[in-house]
Amino acid sequence: MPPTPDATAPGAAVPDRGRADACPGALRLHTADDGGLARVRLPGGLLTERQALALAEAAEALGDGELETTSRGNVQLRGLAPDCGAELAERLRAVGLLPSDTHERVRNIVASPLAGLDDLGSADVQAWVRELDARLCASDWAAGLSGKFLFALDDGRGDVAALDADVTLIAASGGGASDGRASAGGTSLGATSAGPALLRLGRATHGHPVEAGQEVTAVLDAAHAFLDALRGSGRKAWHLREVPDLLPAGSVPLPTAVSSAAVSSAGAAPVGALRGGLSVGMRFGRASAAQWRALVAASAGELRLTPWRGAVLPGAPADRLPALAAAGFRIEPGSAWERATACTGLPGCAKSLADVRADAARALEKETAAAAGARSGGLPVHWSGCERRCGHPAGRWVDVLATGHGYRVTVNGPTTTAGVPVDVRNEETAEAVAEARRTTN
């Protein structure tokens, strides 16, 4: 589901939370027009080779043969038969992807996917991911969190902090969690600490300092306090941003890298060869089972799915990039496809007014051709088939909304000047989107 607009001040209107949380999971399937949908939580986007292959096999045997990544680094299987739930659960348990039946929908954890692979971040947060996941599953109270509640573990570069999670842990510059590995330059990651980590609640501009060794405990305590305070207040919310006055405000200003990323949504992982591996993009976050196997074959045994619907392959050599490009993955930065997303649209969603992925693909190819080799991109862009805008990015973005007669293009999110909607026919969408993505105010 998409991010929900903030309650910008105490008492501001928030969405109606009187209905039950219907967020899908691996055990609670969602019924769509193209069949059942299962959402498999992958804390930190982490997958072993065996787990990744098991997902491809499940997609082929039980679904439509496609795997769909989400804006939280999870995986969705679509086109599932109504009676396949038990077999899917058995397949997931066999490879460690379903460690808790009661907590599987609350394992929403994103983490900096490039942590430990370059010098931009100050900590390898994978240890935080594993500890948080294990302790969530072991905490009875955590089952009360909604399937939409999000944890983010940022290594200090400000990438996943830009996603405005409910609880964000931000490593201090030069410190934070470390497994003691040395970078390519010979410096131990996180060897020198410049201060405590920061705990950010919702979209707060200030954080709470957290002592070394207490990072995951602080994250869990914040989520527990949210549930307790929510019950005590009689209010209804799924996210901390909806009730920003519920918990005490922090006292430490956020680092510049974090606060600026939260406005621009510029934290997406680059594609291509990295010093510590490879990074590739998927068109609309979808890959066939055959493409998925090509991704696994190019890896060095580990995959990290990103919240920007791509994949990072730690340790994979650069000579595997041509095979990934041949398989249909995006390996070159700067194209119109960069930070371009779309909802399911027709025929998979009955609420959609258009086949948005087909329309978006034509527009993006046209925008790429028009750029004639020049760097494209700009603001993130998201195509939606209806007003729900499922899967849209956080921060500032170009909203392309189906109207039934074409599309309405608007710049949304934090901005000094309100975007002016532009209604266009399908064949005019590429130009309107390209212009909107270049918006700077």
C-alpha positions as a printed Julia matrix, in Angstrom:
441×3 Matrix{Float64}:
   0.0     0.0     0.0
   1.16    3.56   -0.55
   2.51    5.94    2.04
  -0.3     7.97    3.61
  -0.12   11.78    3.71
   1.07   13.11    7.01
  -0.93   14.46    9.83
   1.17   17.62    9.82
   0.22   18.83   13.28
  -1.48   17.46   16.38
  -5.17   17.2    15.75
  -4.84   17.23   11.97
  -7.18   14.9    10.12
  -5.9    11.36    9.64
  -7.28    8.48    7.58
 -10.08    6.42    9.08
  -8.5     3.5    10.93
 -11.76    2.01   12.11
 -11.55   -0.84    9.61
  -9.3    -3.85   10.09
  -5.77   -3.87    8.76
  -6.09   -5.84    5.52
  -2.41   -5.67    4.52
  -1.55   -8.96    2.75
   1.15  -11.35    3.86
   2.49  -14.79    3.11
  -0.38  -16.45    5.03
  -3.11  -13.85    4.46
  -3.51  -13.64    0.7
  -5.15  -10.7    -1.07
  -7.66  -11.48   -3.81
  -6.94   -9.47   -6.96
  -8.4    -9.66  -10.45
  -5.44  -11.75  -11.59
  -5.66  -14.19   -8.67
  -4.28  -14.37   -5.16
  -1.43  -12.11   -4.04
   1.09  -13.04   -1.34
   3.56  -10.58    0.16
   6.69  -12.2     1.57
   8.53  -10.01    4.08
  12.31   -9.89    3.61
  13.81   -7.9     6.5
  16.52   -5.66    5.09
  15.72   -7.08    1.64
  18.14   -9.91    2.45
  18.04  -13.18    0.53
  20.38  -16.12    0.3
  20.82  -17.88   -3.03
  18.69  -20.8    -1.79
  15.9   -18.5    -0.64
  15.88  -16.55   -3.9
  15.62  -19.73   -5.96
  12.81  -21.0    -3.74
  10.83  -17.83   -4.5
  11.32  -18.32   -8.25
  10.17  -21.93   -7.97
   7.09  -20.88   -5.97
   6.2   -18.22   -8.54
   6.35  -20.78  -11.35
   4.6   -23.63   -9.52
   1.89  -21.65   -7.75
   1.57  -18.25   -9.45
   1.97  -16.43  -12.74
   5.73  -17.02  -12.98
   6.6   -13.42  -12.08
   8.14  -11.9    -8.94
   7.31   -8.36   -7.93
   9.47   -6.29   -5.58
   7.89   -3.62   -3.39
   8.84   -0.2    -2.05
   9.85   -1.91    1.21
  12.24   -4.4    -0.38
   9.76   -7.27   -0.06
   8.57   -9.71   -2.72
   5.05  -10.36   -4.0
   3.79  -13.42   -5.83
   0.7   -12.92   -7.99
  -1.79  -15.07   -9.86
  -1.96  -17.58   -7.0
  -4.69  -20.23   -6.87
  -7.13  -19.91   -3.93
  -6.05  -23.26   -2.46
  -2.27  -22.84   -2.61
  -1.77  -21.16    0.78
  -0.63  -24.27    2.66
   1.88  -25.28   -0.02
   3.26  -21.73   -0.25
   3.74  -21.59    3.52
   5.51  -24.96    3.48
   7.88  -23.78    0.74
   8.69  -20.58    2.63
   9.25  -22.33    5.96
  11.65  -24.8     4.35
  14.08  -21.99    3.45
  13.64  -19.8     6.52
  11.39  -17.16    4.94
   8.54  -17.76    7.39
  10.11  -17.83   10.87
   6.88  -16.84   12.64
   3.27  -17.4    11.59
   1.99  -14.85   14.12
   4.47  -12.08   13.29
   5.09  -12.49    9.58
   3.25   -9.31    8.53
   5.07   -7.06   11.04
   8.57   -7.94    9.79
   8.71   -4.7     7.79
  12.37   -3.7     7.98
  14.29   -1.72    5.36
  18.04   -1.14    5.63
  20.68    0.74    3.65
  21.36   -1.77    0.83
  24.89   -0.5     0.15
  25.96   -0.7     3.79
  29.46   -2.11    4.05
  30.07   -1.87    0.28
  31.43    1.69    0.06
  32.61    4.58    2.23
  29.43    6.68    2.14
  27.8     5.05    5.13
  29.41    4.68    8.51
  28.08    1.31    9.62
  27.2    -2.14    8.37
  23.61   -2.41    9.58
  23.0    -6.04    8.64
  23.6    -7.14   12.23
  20.86   -4.72   13.33
  18.51   -6.27   10.75
  19.05   -9.8    12.0
  18.71   -8.85   15.66
  15.6    -6.72   15.13
  13.88   -9.43   13.09
  14.6   -12.11   15.69
  13.45   -9.96   18.59
  10.28   -8.84   16.78
   9.3   -12.46   16.21
  10.0   -13.26   19.88
   7.94  -10.36   21.29
   4.27  -11.16   21.87
   3.27   -7.49   21.89
   4.8    -6.91   18.43
   2.02   -8.95   16.81
  -0.22   -5.97   17.57
   1.61   -3.75   15.09
  -0.14   -3.2    11.77
   1.17   -4.81    8.62
   2.01   -1.3     7.43
   4.27   -0.29   10.34
   7.8     0.23    9.0
  11.25    0.12   10.59
  14.25    1.65    8.8
  17.91    1.06    9.66
  20.08    3.72    8.02
  23.87    3.47    7.95
  24.21    7.26    8.08
  24.02    8.05    4.37
  20.36    9.07    4.58
  18.98    6.68    1.96
  16.35    4.7     3.85
  15.84    7.59    6.29
  14.25    9.28    3.27
  11.46    6.7     3.34
   9.92    8.29    6.45
   9.46    5.03    8.31
   7.58    4.87   11.6
  10.82    4.21   13.5
  14.18    5.01   11.9
  17.56    4.22   13.41
  20.36    6.36   11.95
  23.98    5.44   12.51
  26.24    8.22   13.72
  28.84    9.59   11.32
  31.9     7.39   11.64
  30.21    4.89   13.95
  27.3     2.59   14.57
  26.9    -1.12   14.13
  29.93   -2.82   12.69
  30.98   -6.38   12.04
  34.6    -5.29   11.97
  35.08   -5.87    8.24
  37.61   -3.69    6.52
  36.69   -1.59    3.53
  38.68   -1.76    0.31
  40.69    1.19    1.56
  41.72   -0.72    4.67
  39.59    1.18    7.19
  37.43   -0.85    9.55
  33.82    0.15    9.03
  32.48    1.81   12.13
  35.84    1.66   13.85
  35.67    5.22   15.14
  32.48    6.54   16.62
  31.55   10.2    16.3
  28.68    9.88   18.75
  25.51    7.93   19.44
  23.04    6.75   16.84
  19.79    8.68   16.47
  16.25    7.36   16.75
  13.78    9.21   14.52
  10.03    8.86   15.07
   7.89    9.32   11.98
   8.9    12.45   10.07
  10.33   14.27   13.07
  13.08   16.79   12.39
  14.89   15.84   15.62
  15.97   12.47   16.97
  16.65   10.76   20.28
  20.3     9.79   20.95
  20.89    6.07   21.45
  23.89    4.61   23.23
  26.08    2.08   21.48
  24.85   -1.45   22.04
  21.27   -0.31   22.74
  20.24    0.46   19.15
  17.82   -2.41   18.52
  16.42   -2.19   22.05
  15.63    1.49   21.45
  13.85    0.66   18.18
  11.7    -2.0    19.84
  10.97    0.23   22.84
   9.74    3.0    20.51
   7.38    0.64   18.68
   6.11   -0.78   21.98
   5.58    2.74   23.36
   3.61    3.65   20.23
   1.22    0.73   20.75
   0.8     1.45   24.46
   0.23    5.18   23.96
  -2.19    4.54   21.12
  -4.31    2.22   23.24
  -4.23    4.65   26.14
  -5.27    7.6    23.98
  -8.24    5.91   22.36
  -6.99    7.15   18.97
  -6.66    4.99   15.87
  -3.61    5.06   13.61
  -1.33    2.71   11.77
   1.61    5.09   11.52
   3.46    7.42   13.88
   3.25   10.22   11.32
  -0.53   10.21   11.77
  -0.19   11.01   15.48
   3.06   13.03   15.71
   2.25   14.28   19.22
   1.78   10.78   20.64
   5.38   10.25   21.79
   7.94   12.73   23.19
   9.87   14.7    20.58
  13.62   14.22   20.15
  16.19   16.86   21.01
  19.01   16.29   18.48
  18.72   17.78   14.96
  18.95   15.21   12.2
  22.14   15.13   10.1
  21.98   17.27    6.96
  22.26   14.22    4.7
  19.19   12.7     6.29
  16.99   15.77    6.36
  17.77   16.76    2.77
  17.18   13.22    1.51
  13.79   13.21    3.2
  12.77   16.19    1.05
  14.27   15.12   -2.26
  13.86   11.31   -2.12
  17.29   11.18   -3.73
  18.51    8.16   -1.82
  17.97    5.44   -4.43
  20.88    3.03   -4.89
  22.86    3.65   -8.11
  22.99    0.92  -10.74
  26.1    -0.61  -12.28
  29.41   -1.77  -10.84
  30.16   -0.85   -7.24
  33.41   -1.22   -5.4
  31.88   -3.99   -3.32
  29.55   -5.64   -5.84
  26.86   -4.88   -8.41
  23.55   -3.03   -8.39
  20.78   -3.45  -10.97
  17.31   -2.06  -11.54
  14.11   -3.89  -12.49
  11.48   -2.31  -14.7
   8.53   -1.62  -12.41
  10.13   -3.99   -9.92
   9.02   -7.07  -11.85
  11.1   -10.02  -12.99
  10.19  -13.35  -14.5
  11.38  -16.52  -12.8
  13.98  -16.87  -15.57
  15.25  -13.33  -14.93
  15.31  -14.06  -11.2
  17.51  -17.08  -11.79
  19.85  -14.96  -13.91
  20.09  -12.55  -10.98
  20.95  -15.42   -8.64
  23.51  -16.81  -11.1
  25.28  -13.44  -11.22
  25.39  -13.11   -7.44
  28.09  -14.24   -5.05
  25.49  -16.04   -2.9
  23.71  -13.03   -1.38
  21.06  -10.64   -2.71
  19.77   -7.42   -1.17
  16.51   -6.13   -2.62
  16.25   -2.35   -2.39
  13.22   -0.18   -1.54
  13.68    1.32   -5.04
  12.8    -1.98   -6.7
  16.31   -3.0    -7.57
  18.84   -5.52   -6.31
  22.35   -5.25   -4.9
  24.68   -8.24   -5.27
  27.5    -7.95   -2.71
  30.79   -9.39   -3.91
  29.6   -10.01   -7.49
  32.27   -9.14  -10.12
  31.74   -6.51  -12.81
  32.13   -9.04  -15.62
  28.65  -10.36  -14.79
  26.95   -7.1   -15.79
  26.58   -7.98  -19.52
  24.63  -11.14  -18.65
  22.36   -9.13  -16.37
  21.77   -6.55  -19.11
  20.98   -9.35  -21.57
  18.46  -10.72  -19.07
  16.64   -7.36  -19.07
  17.97   -5.69  -15.93
  18.86   -2.0   -15.95
  22.61   -1.5   -15.43
  23.19    2.02  -16.8
  22.37    5.11  -14.68
  20.6     8.21  -15.91
  17.81    6.76  -18.07
  14.16    7.79  -17.84
  13.51    4.44  -16.13
  15.5     5.55  -13.1
  13.15    5.98  -10.1
  10.09    5.32  -12.29
   7.37    3.14  -10.75
   3.78    2.16  -11.45
   0.93    0.43   -9.69
  -0.46   -2.88  -10.98
  -3.15   -1.29  -13.14
  -5.34   -3.24  -15.54
  -5.89   -6.14  -15.89
  -4.66   -7.05  -12.4
  -6.66   -4.41  -10.49
 -10.36   -3.8   -11.05
 -10.15   -0.28   -9.59
  -7.67    0.9   -12.21
  -8.8     3.09  -15.09
  -5.91    2.1   -17.38
  -3.2    -0.41  -18.15
  -0.75    1.94  -16.48
   2.36   -0.23  -16.82
   1.95   -0.53  -20.58
   1.26    3.22  -20.88
   4.16    4.08  -18.58
   6.57    1.82  -20.49
   5.7     3.53  -23.78
   6.13    6.97  -22.21
   9.46    6.08  -20.6
  10.84    4.6   -23.8
   9.8     7.77  -25.63
  11.4     9.93  -22.93
  14.6     7.88  -23.13
  14.74    8.2   -26.92
  14.13   11.94  -26.72
  17.06   12.33  -24.33
  19.35   10.97  -27.1
  22.04    9.81  -24.73
  21.84   12.79  -22.39
  21.25   12.11  -18.73
  17.54   11.8   -18.01
  15.86   11.1   -14.67
  15.09   13.95  -12.27
  12.3    13.64   -9.74
  10.85   10.18   -9.05
   7.7     9.46  -11.07
   4.83    7.1   -10.3
   1.94    6.05  -12.53
  -1.35    5.23  -10.77
  -4.54    3.72  -12.11
  -6.77    5.23   -9.42
  -6.83    7.73   -6.54
  -5.34    5.2    -4.1
  -1.9     5.63   -5.77
  -0.66    2.29   -4.46
   3.11    2.11   -4.1
   3.91    5.77   -4.65
   7.27    7.04   -3.34
   7.87    9.17   -0.27
   9.1    12.75   -0.46
   8.68   14.78   -3.64
   7.56   12.99   -6.79
   5.7    13.31  -10.1
   2.18   11.91   -9.83
   0.78   10.49  -13.1
  -2.85    9.59  -12.4
  -5.16    7.82  -14.84
  -8.37    9.76  -15.52
 -10.13    7.42  -17.93
  -9.36    9.84  -20.79
  -5.61   10.04  -20.34
  -3.52   11.13  -17.36
  -3.25   14.0   -14.89
   0.39   14.96  -14.2
   1.25   16.8   -10.97
   4.34   17.36   -8.83
   3.44   16.13   -5.34
   5.14   16.14   -1.96
   7.02   18.78    0.07
   7.48   21.81   -2.18
   7.55   25.57   -1.95
   5.18   25.94   -4.87
   2.08   23.8    -5.25
   2.16   21.73   -8.43
  -0.38   22.66  -11.09
  -2.15   19.57  -12.52
  -1.85   19.08  -16.26
  -4.36   16.84  -18.06
  -2.95   15.09  -21.12
  -3.88   12.39  -23.59
  -1.89    9.15  -23.56
   0.32   10.22  -26.46
   1.21   13.49  -24.67
   2.18   11.88  -21.37
   5.9    11.42  -22.07
   6.51   15.12  -22.69
   4.42   16.23  -19.7
   6.19   13.79  -17.39
   9.67   14.75  -18.62
   8.91   18.42  -17.99
   7.5    17.73  -14.53
  10.54   15.65  -13.56
  12.77   18.63  -14.29
  10.86   20.76  -11.79
  13.14   22.39   -9.21
  10.73   24.42   -7.04
